[in-house]
């Protein structure tokens, strides 16, 4: 299912009409960078079936569409428990973000001293435990997302997890939550 969503988003980026393109790149518009590396601390709570503690997530991010509305972004990476250190409990995550709209407030540009955008997003992720176990998913919001030049900042994201919980025989349900304090993405291509 997640592969189909990622493929559909990529096709939409390639076949998108030019009217959605952000044509003000020569006048201090959005940077042409589209491939980056993201780092974020996160934690899971509730009946997720995961050990409590802080995790560090590292992901490769593809952000190829320079649109102003409905901007898809695809990420894939690992989430590793840090405190306590438990690499055997790592998760592979595939995520699709959809930044709903883009605003370029003058206040942000004066704070950053350059082009800056505010673009809140919704997101969906699929997780696969590397040590085996049931995969699970999440649906969330990223209310504070800012793009400045070759970086993307997301602050205080929350998600609800669709999981079986600690009982692997149970039905999938909204049993847990995830909180991500921040995510910093640096684009290098």
C-alpha positions in Angstrom: 0.0 0.0 0.0 2.8 2.4 1.0 4.7 1.6 -2.2 1.6 2.5 -4.3 1.2 5.8 -2.5 4.9 6.7 -3.0 4.7 5.8 -6.7 1.5 7.9 -7.1 3.2 10.9 -5.5 6.2 10.5 -7.7 4.1 10.3 -10.8 2.1 13.3 -9.7 5.3 15.3 -9.3 6.5 14.4 -12.8 3.1 15.0 -14.6 2.0 18.1 -12.6 0.8 21.1 -14.6 3.1 24.0 -14.8 0.6 26.4 -13.3 1.4 24.9 -9.9 5.1 25.6 -10.2 6.7 28.3 -8.1 8.1 30.6 -10.8 9.7 33.2 -8.6 12.9 31.3 -8.0 14.9 34.1 -9.7 13.4 36.7 -7.3 14.4 35.0 -4.0 12.0 32.1 -4.3 12.3 28.5 -3.1 15.7 26.8 -3.4 16.1 24.1 -6.1 17.3 21.6 -3.5 15.2 18.4 -3.4 17.1 15.5 -1.8 18.1 15.7 1.9 18.9 14.0 5.1 16.5 14.4 8.1 17.3 13.9 11.8 14.7 14.0 14.6 14.2 12.9 18.2 10.9 11.1 18.8 9.1 9.0 21.3 6.1 6.6 21.3 3.6 6.3 24.1 0.5 4.4 24.9 -0.1 0.7 24.0 2.3 0.7 21.1 4.1 -2.6 22.0 7.4 -0.7 21.9 9.7 -0.1 24.8 9.4 3.4 26.4 12.3 5.8 25.8 13.7 8.3 23.4 14.4 7.4 19.8 16.5 9.0 17.1 15.2 8.9 13.5 17.5 9.4 10.5 15.9 9.5 7.0 16.5 10.3 3.4 14.0 12.8 2.2 12.8 13.4 -1.4 11.1 16.7 -2.0 10.9 17.1 -5.8 7.9 19.4 -6.3 8.3 23.2 -6.1 4.6 23.8 -5.7 2.7 26.2 -3.4 -0.1 23.8 -2.5 -0.4 20.1 -1.9 3.4 19.5 -1.8 4.3 15.8 -1.4 7.5 14.7 0.3 8.7 11.1 0.7 11.1 9.9 3.4 12.6 6.6 4.3 14.9 5.8 7.2 15.6 4.2 10.6 14.3 4.9 14.1 16.8 3.7 16.7 16.2 3.7 20.5 18.8 5.9 22.2 17.8 6.1 25.9 18.2 3.2 26.7 20.4 2.2 23.7 18.8 -0.7 22.0 19.7 -1.0 18.3 18.0 -4.4 18.1 14.7 -2.6 18.5 15.2 -0.4 15.5 12.4 0.4 13.1 12.4 1.0 9.4 10.0 3.9 8.5 8.5 4.9 5.2 6.7 8.3 5.4 4.6 10.5 3.1 4.1 14.1 4.0 1.7 16.4 2.3 2.4 20.1 3.0 -1.1 21.6 2.5 -0.2 25.2 1.5 2.8 27.5 1.5 2.9 31.0 2.9 5.8 33.4 2.7 5.2 35.9 5.6 7.5 39.0 5.6 8.1 38.4 9.4 9.8 35.1 8.6 11.9 36.6 5.9 13.1 39.4 8.3 13.9 36.8 11.0 15.8 34.6 8.6 17.3 37.3 6.4 16.2 35.5 3.2 13.3 33.6 1.6 11.4 31.6 4.3 8.1 29.6 3.9 5.5 28.4 6.4 3.9 25.1 5.2 1.9 23.0 7.7 1.6 19.3 6.7 -0.2 16.1 7.3 1.7 12.8 7.3 1.3 9.1 7.2 4.0 6.5 8.0 4.5 2.8 7.9 6.9 1.1 10.3 8.5 -2.3 10.2 10.5 -3.6 13.2 13.9 -4.9 12.0 13.9 -7.6 14.7 10.6 -9.0 13.5 7.1 -8.4 14.8 4.0 -6.8 13.4 4.3 -3.7 11.2 2.2 -0.7 12.2 1.4 2.7 10.9 0.7 6.3 11.9 -1.3 9.3 10.8 -0.2 12.7 12.1 0.0 16.5 11.7 3.0 18.8 11.4 1.6 22.2 12.3 4.9 24.1 12.4 6.9 23.5 9.2 9.3 26.1 7.9 11.5 26.0 4.8 14.5 28.3 4.5 16.9 27.9 1.6 18.4 24.4 1.8 16.7 23.4 5.1 13.3 22.3 6.3 12.3 22.6 10.0 9.3 20.8 11.6 8.5 21.5 15.3 6.2 19.6 17.6 4.6 17.0 15.4 2.1 14.5 16.8 0.8 11.2 15.4 -1.6 8.5 16.3 -0.4 5.0 15.8 -2.5 2.2 14.3 -1.1 -0.9 15.9 -2.0 -4.2 17.6 -0.3 -3.1 20.8 1.5 -5.6 23.0 -0.9 -8.4 22.0 0.1 -9.6 18.5 -3.2 -11.4 18.2 -5.3 -8.2 18.6 -6.9 -6.3 15.8 -5.2 -3.1 14.5 -6.6 0.0 16.2 -5.6 3.5 17.4 -3.8 2.4 20.5 -0.8 4.7 20.9 0.8 8.0 19.9 4.0 9.5 18.7 5.6 12.9 19.6 8.4 14.3 17.5 10.0 17.4 19.2 11.6 18.6 16.0 12.8 17.4 12.6 15.7 19.1 10.8 16.2 18.3 7.1 19.2 19.5 5.3 19.0 19.3 1.5 22.3 18.5 -0.3 21.0 18.0 -3.9 
